[in-house]
Amino acid sequence: MSMDYDQAATRMWAKAEAAHAEGDHHLAAELEDTAGLYEQFAREDLTGVRAG
């Protein structure tokens, strides 16, 4: 079973926006970091090239 990292990143960005709106900036920052990682994984899956 493979994960769709692009969709996961989109979900994390949405959760980060909600956390910001609720005033939880620490959680928002963690979710943004996770979204960034998922975007990186999506690029790696697409290109076959691992980021350094």
Backbone bond lengths (Angstrom), bond angles and torsions (degrees), N, CA, C in turn:
res aa  C-N    CA-C-N  psi(-1)  N-CA   C-N-CA  omega(-1)  CA-C   N-CA-C  phi
1 M - - - 1.452 - - 1.525 108.48 -
2 S 1.299 116.05 124.94 1.457 119.16 179.29 1.523 109.69 -105.79
3 M 1.303 113.72 156.84 1.463 119.88 -178.08 1.518 108.90 -101.01
4 D 1.317 116.59 139.52 1.459 121.07 174.24 1.524 106.86 -87.80
5 Y 1.329 114.97 95.12 1.458 120.26 -175.05 1.520 112.32 -66.81
6 D 1.317 117.43 -29.71 1.464 119.99 178.60 1.527 110.23 -64.57
7 Q 1.315 116.58 -45.12 1.471 120.17 177.89 1.524 111.05 -66.97
8 A 1.324 116.28 -38.59 1.464 119.81 178.78 1.526 110.52 -63.47
9 A 1.332 116.78 -39.87 1.467 120.44 177.98 1.521 110.46 -62.69
10 T 1.316 116.71 -42.55 1.465 120.60 178.72 1.521 110.71 -60.40
11 R 1.330 116.53 -42.51 1.471 120.04 178.02 1.527 111.22 -63.48
12 M 1.335 116.76 -41.40 1.465 120.13 -179.69 1.524 111.34 -65.73
13 W 1.341 117.67 -39.86 1.466 120.18 177.58 1.520 110.00 -61.85
14 A 1.328 117.37 -41.44 1.468 120.91 179.48 1.528 110.63 -64.45
15 K 1.329 116.73 -42.33 1.463 120.21 178.34 1.526 110.79 -65.32
16 A 1.336 116.81 -37.07 1.465 120.54 178.48 1.523 110.61 -64.37
17 E 1.324 116.71 -42.29 1.468 120.35 177.59 1.523 110.58 -61.35
18 A 1.323 116.86 -41.58 1.465 120.62 179.10 1.528 110.64 -65.02
19 A 1.322 116.73 -40.68 1.465 120.08 178.82 1.524 110.75 -63.72
20 H 1.336 116.89 -40.93 1.470 119.99 175.73 1.524 110.29 -60.18
21 A 1.317 116.55 -45.19 1.465 121.00 -178.63 1.530 111.50 -61.96
22 E 1.341 116.07 -32.05 1.462 120.68 179.22 1.526 111.89 -84.65
23 G 1.332 117.02 -4.19 1.459 120.89 178.46 1.515 114.77 87.16
24 D 1.331 117.83 8.42 1.465 121.25 179.58 1.527 108.62 -95.17
25 H 1.319 115.18 81.89 1.460 120.27 -173.79 1.531 112.57 -73.47
26 H 1.325 116.91 -27.86 1.466 119.56 177.07 1.531 110.09 -65.89
27 L 1.328 116.40 -48.51 1.468 120.25 177.93 1.523 110.33 -62.30
28 A 1.327 116.57 -41.42 1.464 120.16 179.69 1.522 110.67 -58.90
29 A 1.328 117.12 -42.95 1.466 120.81 179.95 1.527 110.82 -63.53
30 E 1.326 117.13 -41.27 1.467 120.29 178.42 1.527 111.00 -64.24
31 L 1.326 116.37 -42.22 1.464 120.25 179.07 1.525 111.23 -66.13
32 E 1.328 117.43 -37.31 1.466 121.08 177.08 1.523 110.48 -64.18
33 D 1.345 116.81 -41.02 1.465 120.15 176.92 1.528 110.75 -61.34
34 T 1.325 116.02 -44.19 1.463 120.66 179.29 1.525 110.73 -63.50
35 A 1.325 116.95 -42.33 1.466 120.75 178.24 1.523 110.32 -60.31
36 G 1.319 116.76 -41.61 1.461 120.62 178.12 1.518 112.03 -61.90
37 L 1.325 116.68 -40.94 1.465 120.31 177.11 1.523 110.91 -63.88
38 Y 1.322 116.57 -43.95 1.461 120.10 178.80 1.524 110.98 -61.86
39 E 1.330 117.42 -38.37 1.467 119.89 176.94 1.528 110.35 -63.59
40 Q 1.327 116.26 -40.51 1.464 120.34 177.58 1.525 110.21 -62.74
41 F 1.329 117.11 -45.00 1.465 120.68 179.01 1.528 110.82 -62.06
42 A 1.327 117.32 -38.19 1.464 121.24 178.91 1.526 110.04 -62.87
43 R 1.337 117.17 -42.99 1.475 120.35 177.92 1.521 110.71 -63.44
44 E 1.345 116.24 -41.09 1.461 119.93 178.86 1.527 110.77 -62.75
45 D 1.331 116.88 -42.25 1.467 120.30 178.07 1.522 110.98 -62.91
46 L 1.324 116.54 -39.11 1.463 121.70 -177.09 1.525 111.62 -71.24
47 T 1.331 116.22 -42.99 1.462 120.35 -173.75 1.523 114.04 -96.72
48 G 1.333 116.50 -21.88 1.458 119.69 -175.23 1.512 112.65 78.30
49 V 1.331 117.11 5.38 1.461 122.12 -179.04 1.519 108.30 -108.26
50 R 1.337 115.59 125.61 1.461 119.57 178.99 1.516 109.86 -82.08
51 A 1.326 114.95 138.74 1.466 120.60 177.49 1.525 108.72 -72.11
52 G 1.325 114.96 147.22 1.461 119.77 -178.11 1.437 110.73 -88.14
